[in-house]
């Protein structure tokens, strides 16, 4: 109900890549080239809406140390 057909299909594809070793080969190749693709994905994730909301919520959590409330 929560996970739709498209998600199941994508998960099966990734699982197949993990099982046949192509995911690991691509990961190793990416890192040997400097990891630029991964760095780009990581930057995009930092700017995702859920991170913006998380930052706002952490600011409201007075019990967290100040440094944890700031953007990571």
Rosetta constraint file for C-alpha pairs under 8 A:
AtomPair CA 3 CA 7 HARMONIC 6.00 0.50
AtomPair CA 3 CA 8 HARMONIC 6.74 0.50
AtomPair CA 4 CA 8 HARMONIC 6.30 0.50
AtomPair CA 5 CA 9 HARMONIC 6.08 0.50
AtomPair CA 6 CA 10 HARMONIC 6.21 0.50
AtomPair CA 7 CA 11 HARMONIC 6.05 0.50
AtomPair CA 8 CA 12 HARMONIC 6.13 0.50
AtomPair CA 9 CA 13 HARMONIC 6.27 0.50
AtomPair CA 10 CA 14 HARMONIC 6.28 0.50
AtomPair CA 11 CA 15 HARMONIC 6.06 0.50
AtomPair CA 12 CA 16 HARMONIC 6.11 0.50
AtomPair CA 13 CA 17 HARMONIC 6.36 0.50
AtomPair CA 14 CA 18 HARMONIC 6.22 0.50
AtomPair CA 14 CA 23 HARMONIC 7.79 0.50
AtomPair CA 15 CA 19 HARMONIC 6.09 0.50
AtomPair CA 16 CA 20 HARMONIC 6.08 0.50
AtomPair CA 17 CA 21 HARMONIC 6.03 0.50
AtomPair CA 17 CA 22 HARMONIC 5.17 0.50
AtomPair CA 17 CA 23 HARMONIC 5.10 0.50
AtomPair CA 18 CA 22 HARMONIC 6.45 0.50
AtomPair CA 18 CA 23 HARMONIC 5.20 0.50
AtomPair CA 18 CA 24 HARMONIC 6.89 0.50
AtomPair CA 21 CA 25 HARMONIC 6.32 0.50
AtomPair CA 22 CA 26 HARMONIC 6.10 0.50
AtomPair CA 23 CA 27 HARMONIC 6.12 0.50
AtomPair CA 24 CA 28 HARMONIC 6.10 0.50
AtomPair CA 25 CA 29 HARMONIC 6.13 0.50
AtomPair CA 26 CA 30 HARMONIC 6.02 0.50
AtomPair CA 27 CA 31 HARMONIC 6.26 0.50
AtomPair CA 28 CA 32 HARMONIC 6.19 0.50
AtomPair CA 29 CA 33 HARMONIC 6.36 0.50
AtomPair CA 30 CA 34 HARMONIC 6.63 0.50
AtomPair CA 30 CA 35 HARMONIC 5.18 0.50
AtomPair CA 30 CA 36 HARMONIC 7.50 0.50
AtomPair CA 30 CA 37 HARMONIC 7.18 0.50
AtomPair CA 30 CA 38 HARMONIC 7.70 0.50
AtomPair CA 31 CA 35 HARMONIC 4.49 0.50
AtomPair CA 35 CA 39 HARMONIC 6.11 0.50
AtomPair CA 36 CA 40 HARMONIC 6.15 0.50
AtomPair CA 37 CA 41 HARMONIC 6.34 0.50
AtomPair CA 38 CA 42 HARMONIC 6.10 0.50
AtomPair CA 39 CA 43 HARMONIC 6.16 0.50
AtomPair CA 40 CA 44 HARMONIC 6.26 0.50
AtomPair CA 41 CA 45 HARMONIC 6.25 0.50
AtomPair CA 42 CA 46 HARMONIC 6.38 0.50
AtomPair CA 43 CA 47 HARMONIC 6.63 0.50
AtomPair CA 44 CA 48 HARMONIC 6.39 0.50
AtomPair CA 45 CA 51 HARMONIC 7.78 0.50
AtomPair CA 46 CA 51 HARMONIC 6.24 0.50
AtomPair CA 47 CA 51 HARMONIC 6.52 0.50
AtomPair CA 47 CA 52 HARMONIC 7.12 0.50
AtomPair CA 48 CA 52 HARMONIC 6.81 0.50
AtomPair CA 49 CA 53 HARMONIC 6.31 0.50
AtomPair CA 50 CA 54 HARMONIC 5.99 0.50
AtomPair CA 51 CA 55 HARMONIC 6.14 0.50
AtomPair CA 52 CA 56 HARMONIC 6.47 0.50
AtomPair CA 53 CA 57 HARMONIC 6.17 0.50
AtomPair CA 54 CA 58 HARMONIC 6.07 0.50
AtomPair CA 55 CA 59 HARMONIC 6.37 0.50
AtomPair CA 55 CA 69 HARMONIC 7.05 0.50
AtomPair CA 55 CA 70 HARMONIC 7.08 0.50
AtomPair CA 55 CA 71 HARMONIC 6.00 0.50
AtomPair CA 56 CA 60 HARMONIC 6.79 0.50
AtomPair CA 57 CA 61 HARMONIC 6.65 0.50
AtomPair CA 58 CA 64 HARMONIC 7.55 0.50
AtomPair CA 58 CA 68 HARMONIC 7.55 0.50
AtomPair CA 58 CA 69 HARMONIC 4.86 0.50
AtomPair CA 58 CA 70 HARMONIC 7.58 0.50
AtomPair CA 59 CA 69 HARMONIC 5.09 0.50
AtomPair CA 59 CA 70 HARMONIC 7.10 0.50
AtomPair CA 61 CA 69 HARMONIC 7.43 0.50
AtomPair CA 64 CA 68 HARMONIC 6.22 0.50
AtomPair CA 64 CA 69 HARMONIC 6.41 0.50
AtomPair CA 65 CA 69 HARMONIC 6.62 0.50
AtomPair CA 66 CA 70 HARMONIC 6.62 0.50
AtomPair CA 68 CA 72 HARMONIC 7.48 0.50
